[in-house]
């Protein structure tokens, strides 16, 4: 079956512009995660959605970052007024149910470059 | 705060060799530990997931063990092949944070040479 998909695969933007990154989880997966992978920082958690519950936003680095998940499926990560330190690979993952027991399936990522 | 460390950071071995990758974590209150591989420019592929109540998991040439009390996991790769060349990441789902996220190590970059 289809895996987690993300778009675009690459995004180059100018400092100060807003960007939107999209994630399509595996069909039927109730949980969705966003992570960021940057040089020198490794992989870090950003946000977690589970069904209709309020998302866990504890990993968002600033209020310029926001995410939503419409209809319990597709998710969009928005970065406003991008900065050069936002340059990273943004990875999305999904699980069938709870992350406490389930494997996380990752998408290929979106490479964001802020000039 | 959970911290995950992987040793070594990089490893180069000849084809056919058996090898062990190490992962340690500071907080033993975990739900599970997962091993992933990442190929250059690609996302993560799950290899093995060990629940906190388990001691090991096996898949083909891969065997992962978990010693929760000492905060350690090892990934054993038997009869390594050039196709095993990748970065290997371990990650834990911890009680802190409600198990809603994975905390990753910085990875071991493996190169298997012909």
Contacts between the chains, C-beta under 8 A, distances in Angstrom:
chain1	res1	chain2	res2	distance
A	4	B	43	7.7
A	33	B	101	6.9
A	33	B	102	7.9
A	35	B	102	7.7
A	42	B	104	5.7
A	42	B	105	7.4
A	42	B	106	4.8
A	42	B	107	7.4
A	43	B	89	7.0
A	43	B	91	7.6
A	43	B	102	7.9
A	43	B	104	4.0
A	44	B	104	7.6
A	45	B	101	3.8
A	45	B	102	6.7
A	45	B	103	7.3
A	48	B	100	4.4
A	48	B	101	5.9
A	50	B	100	7.6
A	56	B	97	7.5
A	56	B	98	7.1
A	56	B	100	4.5
A	56	B	101	7.2
A	58	B	97	6.7
A	58	B	100	8.0
A	58	B	101	7.9
A	59	B	101	6.6
A	91	B	43	6.0
A	91	B	44	7.0
A	93	B	44	7.7
A	98	B	99	7.3
A	99	B	31	7.7
A	99	B	93	5.6
A	99	B	99	5.7
A	99	B	100	6.0
A	99	B	101	7.2
A	99	B	102	7.4
A	100	B	31	4.0
A	100	B	32	6.9
A	100	B	93	6.0
A	100	B	99	4.1
A	101	B	31	7.0
A	101	B	32	6.7
A	101	B	51	6.6
A	102	B	49	7.9
A	103	B	34	6.6
A	103	B	46	4.7
A	103	B	49	4.9
A	104	B	34	7.1
A	104	B	44	8.0
A	104	B	46	6.8
A	104	B	102	6.4
A	105	B	46	6.7
A	106	B	36	7.6
A	106	B	43	4.2
A	106	B	44	4.1
A	106	B	45	7.4
A	106	B	46	7.8
A	107	B	43	5.4
A	108	B	42	6.0
A	108	B	43	4.4
A	109	B	42	7.8
A	109	B	43	5.2
